[in-house]
Amino acid sequence: MLTDADEYDHPIKLAPISHNDHCCILLEGKQFHRSNYTKVRRRLVTPERKNSLLSDLASESWENVLNTESIHDKVTNL
C-alpha cells in the first residue's frame, strides 16, 4: 500500500511470510469518518477498450521518452 496519509506514523512489522523476505505490515491509524473518503469513479474495461488503448499506445512515438536520461524529463515527455 502506498499512501500519503499521515495517520499511519508507526507501522508495525510482523513475522515473515513463509520462507522469503516478505513481511506483513500492520498500520494502525485514526478512525476514518465518512467525510474522509474520496469517491472514485471506475471505467469499465472491456476487451474493445483495452485493444483501443493498446492500439493508441502503439501508434505513439516513444523516442523522446526512451532517449531522455532524467526521470523528470521522461515524465514531462510522456
C-alpha positions in Angstrom: 0.0 0.0 0.0 1.3 3.5 -0.9 -0.2 6.4 1.0 0.5 10.0 1.9 -1.9 9.7 4.8 -0.2 11.0 8.0 -2.4 8.8 10.2 0.0 5.9 9.7 3.0 7.1 11.6 4.1 3.9 13.4 3.9 0.8 11.1 4.5 -2.5 12.9 6.5 -5.1 11.0 5.0 -8.6 11.7 6.5 -12.0 11.1 7.9 -13.0 7.7 5.5 -14.8 5.3 6.8 -18.3 4.5 10.5 -18.6 3.7 11.0 -15.3 1.8 11.8 -11.7 2.6 8.1 -10.5 2.5 6.5 -9.4 5.8 3.1 -8.2 6.8 2.9 -4.6 8.0 0.2 -3.6 10.5 -1.0 0.0 10.1 -2.9 1.5 13.0 -4.3 4.9 12.4 -7.2 7.2 13.1 -10.7 6.1 12.7 -11.9 7.2 9.2 -15.1 9.1 9.1 -17.4 9.2 6.0 -16.2 12.7 5.2 -12.6 11.4 4.8 -13.5 9.2 1.8 -13.0 10.2 -1.8 -15.4 8.9 -4.3 -13.5 7.0 -7.1 -15.1 6.5 -10.5 -14.0 3.4 -12.3 -14.1 2.9 -16.0 -15.5 -0.3 -17.5 -12.6 -2.2 -19.0 -13.8 -4.2 -22.0 -11.7 -6.1 -24.5 -12.6 -3.5 -27.1 -11.5 -0.6 -24.9 -8.3 -2.4 -23.9 -7.4 -3.1 -27.6 -8.2 0.5 -28.4 -5.8 1.7 -25.7 -3.1 -0.7 -26.9 -3.5 0.5 -30.5 -3.2 4.1 -29.4 -0.1 3.4 -27.4 1.5 1.5 -30.3 0.8 4.4 -32.7 2.7 6.9 -30.5 6.4 7.7 -30.9 8.2 6.8 -27.7 11.6 8.0 -28.9 11.7 11.2 -26.8 10.8 9.3 -23.6 13.3 6.5 -24.3 16.2 8.8 -25.2 15.9 11.1 -22.2 18.2 10.5 -19.2 16.4 12.2 -16.4 13.3 10.7 -14.9 11.8 14.1 -14.6 12.3 14.8 -18.2 10.9 11.4 -19.1 7.7 12.3 -17.2 7.5 15.6 -19.0 8.0 14.0 -22.4 5.5 11.3 -21.6 
